[in-house]
Structure formats: structure tokens, C-alpha cells
Amino acid sequence: MMMKLSTRIKRKPLQATACVSAAAVLLAACGGGAPAANSGGAAAGGSGKPLEIQMTVRLFDQVPDMNNAYWKEYQKRTNTKLNVEWIPDGDYTTKLNLILASGNIPEVLVANNLKSPALVNAIKNGAFWDLTPLLGDFSKYPNLKNNSAPGAWETSRILGKIYGIPQNVAQVSNGPKIRKDWLTKLGLPMPKTVDEFRDALKKIVAADLSGGGKHDTLGIIAKTDLLSTSTGGFSSAFGADKPTYNEEGGLIYNKLTPQFTDTVNYFRQLYADGSLAQEFSVMKSTQAQELFQTGKAAAYLNESMRWDYPFTQSVKKVQPDAEVETIMLQGPGGYTISRGTGVVDIMLISKKVPEEKVKQILDYMEKTTTKEYYDLTVYGVEGIHYNKVDGKIQLTEQRDKDLGSSAPWQVLALYYDKYMKTVSWAAPQEYNDAKINYLDSIGYFEKGTLDPFSVINSDTFLNVWPKVQQEWQSMGVKAIVGQISMDEYKAYVDKLNSNPDFKKAYKEFADSYKEFFGK
């Protein structure tokens, strides 16, 4: 069996043009088809013995077989031998903290939270190489410089220095998903504002369109916790990402701003309407995805746009008219678009690694941060994972078996493309073209706001926030479900903001913001 893959996507110029494709993670293909021919067997560190690299990385699906056709070819082309410890994403933070505490650090370690106190302390204690002087002006590393996300090397700095190689990802790709076919069935227009969205959800839930006849149609469900993550973009719509200062000139942490309190109140209204799933605070990501894919919910948050088409096809199995679409909603302070830095993780190199080998690892990263290797991680090997028919790529079933969903992306920095998570490999070309044209026409990529706290620093905050984070999250959930009033929640937030340690942290945030962004 073979799967047809579209190979051409219309687009406007990018900061770094790239091929929008990744079959296993449901991205789109583009740009002329097959991966480039092998440019030579030279290793990152030379043409002789393969460079062995010990890595600990995140895993989002099954552990790959490093002896299959894809991984053999990848290591042959790079002249490497990768000894990879694959840690499931759900367990990764715990595992990372254990590694950092033990000091038994692999040669290359992926970090998924640049603000982690454990990571920052390990860096302060000299656990990792400061790569700043080795990279220098990047004259030896043009691919790492030019093929990374815009600003990646600045936003991924820790303590003002480069300790990790950024792993690139699309800067914006999310927004609330809604069942467009259910809107059509009720004669409702596509909502454009957060208020229209709320009204539409109430009507969908009341109409019980899931088809069970048990009045069990859910409104909003989310892949991850609503409060501690991106809130599905709603906090951005309420303006929580916009710098907010206290009377002393300190920059208030965005989750403790009045705008974020307004976001909590909005979810409280949705919950009171019956439009926010009662189990939202404890629902696991796998459970939420399954509920949405089986047609039980009207809206889904915290998942990229690339899933629109695959989700549609999944729901069609039980509801043939299903149509899933990511929407952009306007709120009082912006849009439901959270802009990321374009860096999903960083890859740190243990200080135990000799300097000469550090340079070889950097050479490996430089070699693989190209379109050629991006395509290889997506399509695999011609004749095994794909074939070309009439100039177009057709993927084989072996492609998914060997490459999985995203494992090839975890061992390199990855070539950057801003469209990489907004279109789907499984969709017809016309669908992807229409998606990109629509997003460009509404200024989607320009309207997202960056959370400044993803890049600015405060040593004081790193110490005080972990002590109250769970309590704050619990208070937020209580406010949403009505166990406490909004006045009680506001009083709790005011108490935190008036704490001297928080005020000190806010002054540090203000200084860091000025240093990073200017006035």
C-alpha cells in the first residue's frame, strides 16, 4: 500500500525557506519532492571512524529501532554512531531532574525547560559547555546561523550565554479547534471573537450533537492543563502576554496579571455554561485526544494546526460529515495565538566531553541543519520509505514503521520552516494551499504575541515560584469550577504580588526585559 504525498505548496518568501513536510508528525510536503542525493559519506568529525555520540532525548511515540533502514542510512550519511536514550515526554522532566541531580550527564542532553531551576543551577555549577566562544561569529557554522528560527540563538540563551543548541520548531501554529460541521448544522457562523465562541459552544452542547443521545456532548477539552501552559491561546487574547508593571516599576509575571485573571474568569463562565469539560483539570492528553477524535467534543485546545485534517478524517469514521478547523478568535487584548520563540528544546553538551569532541558534535549539528537532512527525516530513503511517481512522492507503509512520528527530529537541531506545523502531509494539495493562503491573508503569523517570560530571567522568581505554583494552580481551578469566588481568587493573586520576594523578582524581570527587548 502506498500513500500519495503532495509535493508543492505555494508560499511567500520566508526568513529561511524550507520544505514543509513531515509525514510521521502530520506535516505537509513541499518544495520539489525527494531528499537530495547523498552529498558524501564524510562524517561531521572527519571521514574516518564514525563519531559516537551519547544522547538523552525526548520521545513522543514508540522507541525506534536504530538498526532499521532509516537509522542505518542516517548514521551512514553523517558517519555517526548514535547511542540514544529515549525518554517518554510525559516522564522527561522527572528524568531530567534526576540526571541533573546525579551529575551522571550524557554527552548530549536535551532540556525542555530553559527556566528550570535544576537546569540553571547545573549550568551555574559548570555541568555544561559554554558554547558562546566556540560558535563565535558563526562563520564556521553558517547552517546553524541561517537555518535556525529567527532569533533562536538569542531567545535560547541562559544567563546571557549559549549553553545549548536550539532545536527549531514553528513559532506559531495553534489556536482553538472547533467542529465546523456542527456550526453549519445549527446554522451558526464561524465565531470570530471569544464571546461568539462562548455562545456557539453553549448552543452546540445544548443540541447534544455528538450523537449519543445521552446529553454527553462536551464543549472544550484540552491536550494539557489550561492554566500552567498556553491556555489554548486565550490568555493571549485577553492580553496576558503584554508587559504589565506594578507601582514600583516591576514587571508582573504574566499569570498573575489582571489580564490572566480575566482569562480565568472566562473559563469560569464556560464552565458555568456547561461548555468546559468537568474533568478539564485532571484529563490526560491521550484521553482528550481520543474524545475529540471520536466525535465527543466541540472544541479542542493546545494542539497545532497540522492536526486539523487528520482529526477530521478520524472523526469522519463515526460522523461522516465531520470537519475540524482551527480558528483565530479576537479578545479584548489580542488574539488566540501564542507566539513561541521557535525553539522547542535545547541540546546541551556535558562539560565532561573533551573540547575536540565538542567541536565534532558542533560539526555534526552544522552538517544536519540543512534542507537535505530535513527532507531525509521526513521522507526517509527512496525505494524503501518513498517512491517517485510522475514526479511526486508517494510514501510507503514502511516509512511510518521505520521513522515513527517524530523520532528523527530529536537527534538534530532541525531546519526551520514557519509553516511546518500548520499543514498536513495527509491532506490534498488544494487543502494545504488553501490553508496557507488563508493564514497569510488574515495575518495569522504576525498577530501572535510572544510571552516575554519565555526569554527573560529572574533568579529570585526561580526560587519563589515553585513554592507556590501548585497552590496557585489549585486556586485557579477552584475559581473556574466555582468553589471560590473571583474576588477570593483576586485576593490570592494580590497577596502573591505584594509579597516582597515577588516584588524583587518583578524588578529583576523588568531589568531583564529592558536588556533583552530594549525600552
Salt bridges, closest charged atoms under 4 A:
GLU73 OE2 - ARG77 NE 2.76
GLU85 OE2 - LYS95 NZ 3.43
ASP89 OD1 - ARG58 NH1 2.58
GLU107 OE2 - LYS357 NZ 2.70
ASP130 OD2 - LYS161 NZ 3.90
ASP181 OD2 - ARG179 NH2 2.84
ASP199 OD2 - LYS203 NZ 3.23
ASP208 OD2 - HIS215 ND1 3.97
GLU248 OE2 - LYS503 NZ 3.16
ASP273 OD2 - ARG198 NE 2.58
GLU303 OE2 - LYS223 NZ 3.46
ASP308 OD1 - LYS177 NZ 2.71
ASP308 OD2 - LYS435 NZ 2.69
GLU323 OE2 - LYS180 NZ 3.81
GLU325 OE1 - LYS180 NZ 3.49
ASP345 OD1 - ARG58 NH2 2.97
GLU355 OE2 - LYS359 NZ 3.85
GLU372 OE2 - ARG77 NH1 3.91
ASP375 OD2 - LYS371 NZ 2.86
ASP400 OD1 - ARG399 NH1 3.41
ASP402 OD2 - HIS385 NE2 2.77
ASP417 OD2 - ARG11 NH1 3.04
ASP459 OD2 - LYS124 NZ 3.67
